[in-house]
Amino acid sequence: MGLFRGSFTFMLGMGCGVYVAQNYNVPNVKKLFNTYVFLAKHIEETYRKPKKDSDD
């Protein structure tokens, strides 16, 4: 019974996801993620402490 219940839940979720993606303006998650990663890298490079020169 567990296999049937799990597959039914998966199919129901997939069907709802397809319906929402077709009928509503859903943002592109991959593009949004890449934008945030680029922004984080830019901020990290801007505010990074300068490297210390070790002349030992």
C-alpha positions as CSV (number, residue, x, y, z in Angstrom):
1,M,0.0,0.0,0.0
2,G,2.9,2.4,0.7
3,L,4.1,2.3,-3.0
4,F,0.6,3.2,-4.2
5,R,0.2,6.1,-1.7
6,G,3.6,7.5,-2.5
7,S,3.2,7.4,-6.2
8,F,-0.3,8.9,-5.9
9,T,1.1,11.8,-3.9
10,F,3.9,12.3,-6.5
11,M,1.5,12.3,-9.4
12,L,-0.9,14.7,-7.7
13,G,1.9,17.1,-6.9
14,M,3.3,16.8,-10.5
15,G,-0.2,17.5,-11.9
16,C,-0.7,20.5,-9.7
17,G,2.8,21.8,-10.6
18,V,2.1,21.5,-14.3
19,Y,-1.2,23.3,-13.9
20,V,0.3,26.2,-12.0
21,A,3.2,26.5,-14.4
22,Q,0.9,26.7,-17.4
23,N,-1.7,29.1,-16.0
24,Y,0.3,31.5,-13.7
25,N,3.3,33.6,-14.1
26,V,5.9,31.5,-12.2
27,P,9.4,33.0,-12.0
28,N,12.4,31.1,-13.5
29,V,14.0,29.7,-10.3
30,K,17.3,28.9,-12.0
31,K,17.7,32.4,-13.4
32,L,16.7,33.9,-10.0
33,F,19.3,31.7,-8.2
34,N,22.1,32.6,-10.6
35,T,21.3,36.3,-10.1
36,Y,21.6,36.0,-6.3
37,V,24.9,34.0,-6.6
38,F,26.3,36.7,-8.9
39,L,25.2,39.4,-6.4
40,A,26.7,37.5,-3.5
41,K,30.1,37.1,-5.3
42,H,30.1,40.8,-6.2
43,I,29.4,41.9,-2.6
44,E,32.1,39.4,-1.3
45,E,34.7,40.7,-3.7
46,T,33.8,44.4,-2.9
47,Y,34.0,44.1,0.9
48,R,36.9,41.5,1.1
49,K,39.8,42.4,3.4
50,P,43.0,43.0,1.6
51,K,45.6,40.2,1.8
52,K,48.5,40.7,4.2
53,D,52.0,40.4,2.7
54,S,54.0,38.1,4.9
55,D,57.7,38.8,4.5
56,D,59.1,36.2,6.9
